[in-house]
Amino acid sequence: MSTSPIHVFGGRSLRIAAQFVLFALWVLVAIAGPSASIAQDSLRPVSPDAITPVEEFSRQLDEFKKSIPELNKKIEDSAASIDRWTDVDKARKEIEDLRALVGAALGAVSDNGVVSQLGVRALDHARNKLRTLEQDNRFKPEEKQFLIDQWRRLKDETERANDELVTARRDFVELLRTLQSNEDFVDELIQIRQAQKALEVIRQLTQEIRGASDQLKRLISGIKPPGA
């Protein structure tokens, strides 16, 4: 049997074709290898150490930028408070107002003041009403006696209440005059109180600035690379 040329060369052609295919696959693998490696690397989680410092710095920067306007506002408010609490004219105005209040109160509760006249008028009214009623014949005897008893009770209670008012009024007058006689000392106490308020403002502002300094330190520490 004769051998066909196609048959003779067919097997050789298949071997060559197979070799070519293997070579082509090897080339594709060689080319795709780096890309596949890159793709795999992109899918791997990034080390936290490479991102965390940047994120932390960004967070600290945002917080610092937000806190600075607030701190500036607190500084302005503190300056205004210090001006107010160290204002000598303000202390002088306060003692003048106190002097006016004491004077007005003394005028009201003095022996010839409004308060003393209130008790006198109430007592005079009860006494006059009782005298008028004793001479009034419009009522039956039992009705008249009932009304007289009521007004006598009111007169007696008004007398006691007026005596208590006089005592309270005189005690108050004495205290007001004591306050007047110590006006210079009271003035100094008012200035001490204002200085104490100023001290509290300074202490509070100190805490605010220290808090901002701590925040700034954390921000600056984030400027340097890890391990630097």
Secondary structure as UniProt FT lines:
FT   HELIX           5..43
FT   HELIX           48..85
FT   HELIX           88..109
FT   TURN            111..112
FT   HELIX           114..134
FT   HELIX           141..181
FT   HELIX           183..221
FT   TURN            222..223
FT   TURN            226..227
//
